Amino acid sequence: MSNPDPKAWTETQLVRIAQSSFRITTGDGTIIAIDPSSKSPLWTKADLVLVTHAHGDHFNAAVVRSLLKEGTRVVVPASVKAAGTDRGLATDTLIPGEVKTFAGCEVAAVRAYNLRKPMHPRSRDWLGYVVVIDGLRVYHAGDTDLIPEMTDVKADIALLPAGGMVTMNPETAARAAALVGAQVAVPMHYGRLPFTSGAGRKFARLWAGTTVLA
């Protein structure tokens, strides 16, 4: 059986809830929550929770607790667990370059960091994730600049921060989408601050591929 069309899959299976928070429903009904940070009626109990780092706009312990059910796996960077900033919620950890399977999905941990800005230093070993879902490679980049390690990332669908200041801006995010070979890109990490409100539309104008404004 062939893999689904990336654009159609993105529009039907993926919901952007806020900032960099997403709810993904796989073809077999598995629920994946990425970077749950804000309360929303769009959340449902999750089989797998992926946290890129512990900043408040990516991780909220109360929201994560609300998503838990029997058997929920909560995956965080090993450095977050070691610092205790997972609030005791992590069931599993990953380090950059590590690949494990959770809830039937292959999850590869990739680096996410700033090149020169201090907010997301490389030394923290914070993460983005490439998750194989329904035969598609979905890349959630976390909070990052356009970094050398992206040359090793291959993705059908790329969820990329585009708000600027502490992450890539629309221009660099468009370059990242091309670099990872994405067929579909979803800009994220914009809209929470007023000056970032137009970043998604600007990304769509700059990116030569297909943009879904989730």
Backbone as JSON, one array per atom type, in Angstrom:
{
  "sequence": "MSNPDPKAWTETQLVRIAQSSFRITTGDGTIIAIDPSSKSPLWTKADLVLVTHAHGDHFNAAVVRSLLKEGTRVVVPASVKAAGTDRGLATDTLIPGEVKTFAGCEVAAVRAYNLRKPMHPRSRDWLGYVVVIDGLRVYHAGDTDLIPEMTDVKADIALLPAGGMVTMNPETAARAAALVGAQVAVPMHYGRLPFTSGAGRKFARLWAGTTVLA",
  "N": [[0.85, -1.2, 0.0], [0.59, 2.21, -0.89], [2.19, 5.17, 0.42], [0.46, 7.87, 2.11], [-0.67, 10.94, 0.52], [1.34, 13.71, 1.19], [0.37, 16.39, 1.59], [-2.45, 16.12, 1.79], [-2.54, 14.41, 3.98], [-1.39, 16.02, 5.97], [-3.31, 18.04, 6.18], [-5.47, 16.68, 7.22], [-4.71, 15.04, 9.37], [-3.13, 16.38, 11.16], [-3.0, 18.87, 13.64], [-2.38, 22.15, 14.48], [-2.03, 23.59, 17.56], [-1.13, 25.68, 19.27], [1.52, 28.07, 19.1], [4.16, 26.05, 19.05], [2.87, 23.71, 19.37], [1.37, 20.62, 18.63], [-1.2, 18.34, 17.65], [-1.32, 15.09, 16.58], [-2.9, 12.62, 14.67], [-2.61, 9.32, 13.96], [-2.96, 6.96, 11.23], [-3.93, 4.61, 12.39], [-5.19, 5.52, 14.6], [-3.6, 6.27, 16.76], [-2.58, 8.75, 19.06], [-0.53, 11.53, 19.02], [1.09, 13.97, 20.85], [2.8, 16.97, 20.57], [5.04, 19.09, 22.14], [3.21, 20.18, 24.25], [1.76, 23.01, 25.56], [-0.23, 24.85, 26.13], [-3.53, 25.1, 27.43], [-6.3, 23.64, 25.77], [-9.33, 22.9, 24.04], [-8.85, 21.28, 21.91], [-7.0, 19.37, 22.48], [-6.58, 15.87, 23.13], [-6.6, 12.8, 25.02], [-3.41, 11.3, 25.01], [-1.29, 8.95, 23.31], [1.38, 9.19, 22.98], [3.68, 11.59, 24.01], [5.74, 14.14, 22.98], [8.39, 16.15, 23.88], [10.28, 18.96, 23.15], [11.94, 20.75, 24.52], [12.2, 22.43, 27.72], [11.16, 25.02, 27.95], [8.6, 27.42, 28.73], [6.75, 27.93, 26.68], [6.65, 25.61, 25.34], [6.42, 23.45, 26.98], [4.22, 22.48, 29.44], [3.54, 21.42, 32.54], [1.05, 20.87, 33.73], [-0.67, 20.74, 31.54], [0.45, 18.57, 30.15], [-0.04, 16.55, 32.05], [-2.81, 16.44, 31.86], [-3.15, 15.09, 29.52], [-2.48, 12.51, 29.91], [-2.94, 8.98, 29.98], [-3.51, 5.52, 30.74], [-0.53, 3.95, 30.03], [0.57, 6.0, 28.48], [3.36, 7.4, 26.86], [5.89, 9.6, 27.7], [8.19, 11.57, 26.3], [11.26, 13.13, 26.63], [14.11, 15.36, 26.17], [17.19, 13.96, 27.32], [18.71, 15.67, 28.88], [16.83, 17.4, 29.93], [15.36, 15.75, 31.63], [17.45, 15.11, 33.4], [17.91, 17.54, 34.61], [15.62, 17.86, 36.04], [13.54, 19.36, 35.12], [11.46, 18.25, 33.81], [9.47, 17.82, 35.54], [9.05, 15.36, 36.72], [7.57, 13.88, 34.93], [8.49, 12.52, 32.7], [8.68, 9.49, 30.93], [10.49, 8.39, 29.27], [13.66, 9.06, 27.68], [15.66, 10.86, 25.27], [18.7, 11.34, 23.44], [20.6, 13.54, 21.29], [20.74, 12.16, 18.05], [19.86, 9.66, 18.72], [17.63, 6.88, 18.23], [14.47, 5.58, 18.75], [11.58, 3.46, 19.29], [8.28, 4.32, 19.95], [4.98, 3.8, 21.01], [4.46, 2.48, 18.64], [5.66, 4.09, 16.72], [8.5, 5.15, 14.98], [10.97, 7.17, 16.34], [13.27, 9.65, 15.87], [15.84, 11.48, 17.36], [16.97, 14.75, 16.92], [19.31, 17.45, 16.81], [18.56, 20.73, 18.16], [19.09, 24.09, 18.18], [20.44, 27.41, 18.87], [22.62, 29.32, 16.82], [24.17, 31.61, 17.45], [22.73, 33.1, 19.26], [21.71, 33.27, 22.74], [19.58, 31.79, 23.82], [18.91, 29.14, 23.24], [21.16, 27.12, 23.65], [23.64, 25.0, 22.12], [24.87, 23.26, 23.84], [22.96, 22.39, 25.63], [21.71, 20.2, 24.6], [19.09, 20.03, 23.55], [16.14, 19.17, 21.62], [14.92, 18.36, 18.29], [12.5, 16.39, 16.5], [12.25, 13.58, 14.33], [9.67, 11.81, 13.15], [8.34, 8.78, 12.13], [5.4, 8.36, 10.61], [2.56, 6.77, 9.53], [3.99, 5.97, 7.3], [5.18, 8.31, 6.46], [7.74, 10.77, 6.88], [7.92, 12.9, 9.46], [9.02, 15.95, 10.52], [9.59, 17.7, 13.37], [10.98, 20.6, 14.25], [11.61, 21.82, 16.67], [12.89, 24.48, 18.77], [15.0, 26.33, 16.97], [17.82, 27.44, 15.0], [18.84, 27.65, 11.53], [20.74, 25.04, 11.21], [23.91, 23.22, 10.93], [23.48, 20.45, 11.27], [21.05, 19.92, 10.08], [21.47, 19.07, 7.51], [21.54, 16.38, 7.59], [18.99, 15.58, 8.0], [16.05, 14.16, 6.76], [12.91, 14.69, 5.43], [9.42, 14.32, 4.8], [7.39, 15.98, 5.59], [7.71, 19.05, 7.14], [7.79, 20.72, 10.16], [8.36, 23.84, 11.06], [10.01, 26.38, 12.94], [9.32, 29.8, 12.51], [9.17, 32.38, 13.39], [11.22, 34.16, 14.0], [13.67, 36.1, 15.86], [14.17, 34.36, 18.43], [14.33, 32.02, 17.05], [14.5, 30.5, 13.76], [13.77, 32.79, 11.08], [11.19, 33.68, 8.64], [12.6, 33.57, 6.18], [14.95, 32.01, 6.64], [13.74, 29.71, 7.55], [12.41, 28.86, 5.24], [14.6, 28.17, 3.7], [15.5, 26.04, 5.24], [13.4, 24.22, 4.93], [13.74, 23.49, 2.26], [16.28, 22.36, 2.46], [15.91, 20.01, 4.01], [14.42, 18.55, 2.31], [11.64, 18.67, 2.2], [8.27, 17.99, 1.23], [5.98, 19.16, 2.05], [5.5, 21.96, 4.12], [5.03, 23.27, 7.39], [4.73, 26.2, 8.96], [5.65, 27.36, 12.24], [5.76, 28.45, 15.72], [5.02, 31.13, 15.81], [2.89, 34.03, 16.08], [2.16, 34.16, 18.76], [3.44, 36.37, 19.85], [2.87, 39.76, 18.97], [4.5, 40.9, 16.88], [5.22, 38.73, 15.38], [3.08, 37.84, 13.95], [2.57, 37.76, 11.19], [4.3, 35.9, 10.17], [3.84, 33.26, 9.25], [2.4, 33.56, 6.83], [4.27, 35.0, 5.39], [6.34, 33.14, 5.21], [5.04, 31.26, 3.55], [4.96, 32.65, 1.15], [7.62, 32.72, 0.5], [8.57, 30.09, 0.41], [9.09, 27.59, -1.91], [7.81, 25.2, -2.12], [4.95, 23.29, -0.98], [2.88, 24.86, 1.35], [1.24, 24.44, 4.41], [-0.88, 26.17, 6.38], [-1.36, 25.61, 9.41]],
  "CA": [[0.0, 0.0, 0.0], [1.41, 3.4, -1.0], [2.09, 6.15, 1.5], [-0.52, 8.91, 1.81], [-0.21, 12.21, -0.02], [1.73, 14.5, 2.35], [-0.49, 17.55, 1.81], [-3.75, 15.66, 2.28], [-2.32, 13.88, 5.32], [-1.18, 17.16, 6.88], [-4.56, 18.77, 6.38], [-6.48, 15.88, 7.91], [-4.21, 14.31, 10.54], [-2.3, 17.24, 12.0], [-3.65, 20.1, 14.14], [-1.53, 23.06, 15.26], [-2.87, 24.1, 18.64], [-0.6, 26.99, 19.64], [2.96, 28.19, 19.07], [4.77, 24.88, 18.42], [2.11, 22.56, 19.87], [0.61, 19.91, 17.61], [-1.83, 17.04, 17.9], [-1.28, 14.27, 15.37], [-3.63, 11.37, 14.75], [-2.11, 8.41, 12.93], [-4.0, 6.21, 10.54], [-4.54, 3.59, 13.25], [-5.82, 6.17, 15.75], [-2.64, 6.68, 17.79], [-2.53, 10.2, 19.25], [0.78, 12.07, 19.38], [1.09, 15.39, 21.22], [4.16, 17.52, 20.55], [5.22, 20.36, 22.87], [1.97, 20.7, 24.84], [2.09, 24.15, 26.42], [-1.42, 25.66, 26.42], [-4.8, 24.38, 27.52], [-7.12, 23.79, 24.58], [-10.28, 21.8, 23.82], [-8.39, 20.47, 20.79], [-6.22, 18.25, 22.98], [-7.23, 14.64, 23.59], [-5.65, 11.92, 25.68], [-2.38, 10.95, 24.04], [-0.49, 7.74, 23.46], [2.78, 9.6, 22.98], [3.94, 13.02, 24.17], [7.12, 14.49, 22.68], [8.75, 17.49, 24.36], [11.58, 19.33, 22.57], [12.7, 21.36, 25.61], [11.3, 22.73, 28.84], [10.67, 26.4, 27.99], [7.17, 27.44, 29.03], [5.89, 27.93, 25.49], [6.75, 24.28, 24.74], [6.12, 22.41, 27.97], [3.44, 22.88, 30.61], [3.33, 20.16, 33.25], [-0.39, 20.65, 33.95], [-1.25, 20.32, 30.26], [0.9, 17.19, 29.91], [-0.79, 15.64, 32.95], [-4.18, 16.3, 31.37], [-3.13, 14.24, 28.34], [-2.03, 11.17, 30.27], [-3.83, 7.85, 30.19], [-2.7, 4.34, 31.0], [0.4, 3.6, 28.97], [1.12, 7.15, 27.75], [4.81, 7.59, 26.92], [6.28, 11.01, 27.68], [9.58, 11.56, 25.88], [11.92, 14.43, 26.76], [15.57, 15.27, 26.09], [17.81, 13.43, 28.54], [19.17, 16.8, 29.68], [15.66, 17.94, 30.65], [15.13, 14.81, 32.73], [18.55, 15.22, 34.37], [17.74, 18.81, 35.34], [14.38, 17.84, 36.8], [12.55, 20.29, 34.57], [10.32, 17.49, 33.27], [8.52, 17.73, 36.66], [8.8, 13.97, 37.03], [6.6, 13.32, 33.99], [9.11, 11.75, 31.62], [8.82, 8.03, 31.0], [11.6, 8.02, 28.39], [14.5, 10.17, 27.25], [16.47, 10.69, 24.07], [19.8, 12.27, 23.21], [20.75, 13.77, 19.85], [21.22, 11.04, 17.26], [19.27, 8.4, 19.18], [16.39, 6.48, 17.57], [13.72, 4.57, 19.49], [10.2, 3.31, 18.87], [7.29, 4.54, 20.99], [3.6, 3.73, 20.53], [4.47, 2.01, 17.26], [6.23, 5.09, 15.82], [9.94, 5.38, 15.09], [11.27, 8.56, 16.7], [14.69, 9.98, 15.84], [16.13, 12.75, 18.01], [17.96, 15.56, 16.22], [19.63, 18.65, 17.58], [17.87, 22.0, 17.95], [19.82, 25.09, 18.96], [20.79, 28.68, 18.24], [24.03, 29.41, 16.42], [24.86, 32.69, 18.16], [21.87, 33.63, 20.33], [21.93, 32.48, 23.96], [18.37, 31.2, 24.39], [18.88, 27.68, 23.03], [22.55, 26.75, 23.36], [23.87, 23.62, 21.67], [25.32, 22.46, 24.98], [21.81, 21.85, 26.38], [21.26, 18.96, 23.95], [17.66, 20.03, 23.3], [15.86, 18.31, 20.48], [13.8, 18.25, 17.36], [12.18, 14.97, 16.31], [11.75, 13.06, 13.07], [8.79, 10.71, 13.51], [7.76, 8.08, 10.99], [3.97, 8.21, 10.88], [1.82, 6.35, 8.33], [4.94, 5.89, 6.2], [5.72, 9.63, 6.18], [8.71, 11.29, 7.83], [7.44, 14.2, 9.94], [10.1, 16.6, 11.27], [9.29, 18.84, 14.23], [12.35, 21.1, 14.43], [11.86, 22.44, 17.96], [13.37, 25.86, 18.66], [16.32, 26.18, 16.34], [18.24, 28.17, 13.81], [19.25, 26.78, 10.42], [21.99, 24.51, 11.76], [24.55, 22.26, 10.03], [22.93, 19.11, 11.42], [19.87, 19.73, 9.24], [21.83, 18.39, 6.26], [21.33, 14.94, 7.8], [17.56, 15.35, 8.22], [15.22, 13.96, 5.58], [11.53, 14.74, 5.89], [8.34, 14.59, 3.85], [6.63, 17.1, 6.16], [8.57, 19.75, 8.08], [7.18, 21.71, 11.04], [9.55, 24.67, 11.22], [9.8, 27.68, 13.56], [9.53, 30.86, 11.51], [8.83, 33.67, 13.99], [12.36, 35.03, 14.17], [14.23, 36.47, 17.16], [14.8, 33.24, 19.12], [14.35, 30.89, 16.13], [14.58, 30.92, 12.36], [12.74, 33.69, 10.56], [10.6, 33.05, 7.45], [13.59, 33.33, 5.13], [15.8, 30.86, 6.96], [12.87, 28.53, 7.62], [12.19, 28.41, 3.86], [15.83, 27.47, 3.31], [15.52, 24.77, 5.97], [12.44, 23.32, 4.29], [14.39, 22.96, 1.06], [17.43, 21.56, 2.87], [15.5, 18.69, 4.49], [13.71, 17.87, 1.23], [10.22, 18.57, 2.52], [7.23, 18.22, 0.23], [5.03, 20.05, 2.7], [6.04, 22.64, 5.3], [4.07, 23.93, 8.27], [5.43, 27.13, 9.85], [5.19, 27.37, 13.63], [6.45, 29.38, 16.61], [4.67, 32.52, 15.47], [1.52, 34.4, 16.44], [2.02, 34.42, 20.19], [3.86, 37.76, 19.99], [2.28, 40.5, 17.84], [5.39, 41.16, 15.75], [5.41, 37.5, 14.61], [1.78, 37.37, 13.46], [2.55, 37.53, 9.74], [5.42, 35.05, 9.75], [3.37, 32.11, 8.49], [2.07, 33.98, 5.45], [5.52, 35.37, 4.72], [6.99, 31.87, 4.87], [4.34, 30.66, 2.41], [5.35, 33.37, -0.06], [9.04, 32.47, 0.22], [8.84, 28.67, 0.23], [8.67, 27.18, -3.24], [6.99, 24.0, -2.01], [3.58, 23.42, -0.48], [2.75, 25.29, 2.74], [-0.05, 24.31, 5.08], [-0.94, 27.05, 7.55], [-2.18, 24.86, 10.37]],
  "C": [[0.88, 1.24, 0.0], [1.19, 4.35, 0.17], [1.08, 7.23, 1.12], [0.13, 10.15, 1.19], [0.13, 13.14, 1.15], [0.83, 15.7, 2.63], [-1.84, 17.12, 2.38], [-3.62, 15.13, 3.7], [-2.19, 15.01, 6.33], [-2.49, 17.87, 7.2], [-5.59, 17.99, 7.19], [-6.0, 15.29, 9.23], [-3.47, 15.18, 11.55], [-3.05, 18.51, 12.37], [-2.62, 20.91, 14.91], [-2.42, 23.73, 16.3], [-2.41, 25.48, 19.09], [0.91, 26.93, 19.51], [3.6, 27.01, 18.33], [4.09, 23.59, 18.87], [1.27, 21.95, 18.76], [-0.02, 18.66, 18.19], [-1.86, 16.3, 16.57], [-2.06, 13.0, 15.63], [-3.15, 10.47, 13.62], [-3.27, 7.65, 12.3], [-4.66, 5.14, 11.39], [-5.11, 4.18, 14.54], [-4.9, 6.52, 16.9], [-2.58, 8.2, 17.84], [-1.15, 10.6, 19.74], [0.62, 13.55, 19.7], [2.54, 15.86, 21.25], [4.15, 18.9, 21.19], [3.92, 20.93, 23.43], [2.27, 21.82, 25.83], [0.88, 24.95, 26.85], [-2.64, 24.77, 26.51], [-5.62, 24.65, 26.26], [-8.11, 22.63, 24.5], [-9.86, 20.89, 22.67], [-7.51, 19.3, 21.25], [-7.11, 17.06, 23.29], [-6.17, 13.8, 24.3], [-4.68, 11.36, 24.64], [-1.72, 9.62, 24.36], [0.99, 8.07, 23.6], [2.86, 11.11, 23.08], [5.42, 13.24, 23.91], [7.37, 15.94, 23.08], [10.15, 17.82, 23.83], [12.5, 19.95, 23.6], [11.69, 21.93, 26.6], [10.9, 24.2, 28.95], [9.15, 26.42, 28.06], [6.26, 27.48, 27.83], [6.0, 26.61, 24.72], [6.37, 23.16, 25.69], [5.39, 23.02, 29.15], [3.05, 21.59, 31.33], [1.85, 19.85, 33.44], [-1.05, 20.17, 32.67], [-0.82, 18.89, 29.94], [0.13, 16.22, 30.78], [-2.2, 15.41, 32.43], [-4.27, 15.37, 30.17], [-2.84, 12.78, 28.66], [-3.19, 10.19, 30.4], [-2.94, 6.65, 30.47], [-1.82, 4.03, 29.79], [0.96, 4.76, 28.18], [2.63, 7.23, 27.95], [5.09, 9.08, 26.79], [7.79, 11.06, 27.45], [10.14, 12.97, 25.95], [13.41, 14.27, 26.47], [16.15, 14.78, 27.4], [18.28, 14.56, 29.46], [18.04, 17.43, 30.48], [15.33, 17.05, 31.85], [16.2, 14.97, 33.81], [18.43, 16.48, 35.21], [16.5, 18.84, 36.2], [13.3, 18.74, 36.27], [11.42, 19.58, 33.83], [9.23, 17.32, 34.32], [8.13, 16.29, 36.98], [7.87, 13.25, 36.06], [7.21, 12.42, 32.93], [9.08, 10.26, 31.91], [10.03, 7.56, 30.21], [12.39, 9.26, 28.03], [15.23, 9.82, 25.96], [17.61, 11.7, 24.09], [19.94, 12.46, 21.71], [21.36, 12.57, 19.14], [20.61, 9.71, 17.63], [17.94, 8.15, 18.48], [15.74, 5.38, 18.41], [12.31, 4.5, 18.93], [9.29, 3.44, 20.08], [5.9, 4.49, 20.36], [3.54, 3.34, 19.05], [5.08, 2.96, 16.25], [7.73, 5.2, 16.05], [10.19, 6.86, 15.31], [12.78, 8.74, 16.71], [14.88, 11.37, 16.44], [17.22, 13.48, 17.23], [18.19, 16.84, 17.01], [18.75, 19.83, 17.19], [18.56, 23.04, 18.81], [20.01, 26.37, 18.16], [22.28, 28.72, 17.94], [24.78, 30.46, 17.24], [24.03, 33.27, 19.31], [21.93, 32.72, 21.55], [20.73, 31.66, 24.43], [18.33, 29.67, 24.29], [20.29, 27.21, 22.67], [22.69, 25.28, 22.97], [24.22, 22.71, 22.83], [24.18, 21.86, 25.78], [21.3, 20.53, 25.8], [19.73, 18.89, 23.85], [17.4, 19.48, 21.9], [14.8, 18.84, 19.51], [13.58, 16.75, 17.18], [11.79, 14.71, 14.87], [10.97, 11.78, 13.41], [8.23, 10.08, 12.24], [6.32, 7.73, 11.34], [3.26, 7.88, 9.57], [2.72, 6.33, 7.1], [5.55, 7.22, 5.8], [6.7, 10.04, 7.27], [8.32, 12.72, 8.2], [8.51, 14.78, 10.87], [9.54, 17.78, 12.04], [10.64, 19.38, 14.69], [12.63, 21.64, 15.81], [12.23, 23.9, 17.77], [14.79, 25.84, 18.16], [16.57, 27.25, 15.29], [18.45, 27.16, 12.69], [20.65, 26.28, 10.77], [22.6, 23.46, 10.83], [23.95, 20.87, 10.09], [21.69, 18.86, 10.57], [20.2, 19.06, 7.91], [21.61, 16.89, 6.37], [19.86, 14.58, 7.99], [16.86, 15.19, 6.88], [13.77, 13.87, 6.02], [10.58, 14.94, 4.71], [7.56, 15.83, 4.27], [7.5, 17.74, 7.23], [7.78, 20.82, 8.84], [8.33, 22.59, 11.53], [9.23, 25.99, 11.91], [10.16, 28.79, 12.58], [9.31, 32.26, 12.08], [9.97, 34.63, 14.17], [12.73, 35.24, 15.63], [14.92, 35.29, 17.83], [14.85, 31.97, 18.26], [14.63, 31.39, 14.72], [13.49, 31.94, 12.05], [12.16, 33.06, 9.29], [11.61, 32.72, 6.35], [14.43, 32.09, 5.42], [14.98, 29.58, 7.09], [12.58, 27.98, 6.22], [13.43, 27.68, 3.34], [15.92, 26.11, 4.0], [14.57, 23.76, 5.34], [13.04, 22.68, 3.04], [15.52, 22.0, 1.44], [17.03, 20.14, 3.28], [14.67, 17.93, 3.46], [12.22, 17.74, 1.44], [9.34, 18.76, 1.29], [6.19, 19.2, 0.74], [5.71, 20.67, 3.91], [4.91, 23.32, 6.07], [4.86, 24.88, 9.17], [4.81, 27.13, 11.23], [6.0, 28.39, 14.41], [6.25, 30.82, 16.14], [3.23, 32.75, 15.91], [1.32, 34.71, 17.9], [2.4, 35.86, 20.52], [3.39, 38.54, 18.77], [3.2, 40.65, 16.64], [5.64, 39.91, 14.9], [4.16, 37.08, 13.85], [1.76, 37.07, 11.97], [3.59, 36.55, 9.25], [4.97, 33.86, 8.92], [3.09, 32.45, 7.04], [3.34, 34.36, 4.69], [6.3, 34.12, 4.32], [6.36, 31.26, 3.62], [4.7, 31.35, 1.1], [6.78, 33.02, -0.48], [9.34, 31.02, -0.14], [8.25, 28.2, -1.1], [7.78, 25.95, -3.21], [5.6, 24.3, -1.48], [3.59, 23.79, 1.0], [1.34, 24.99, 3.23], [0.0, 25.18, 6.33], [-1.91, 26.43, 8.55], [-2.61, 25.75, 11.53]]
}
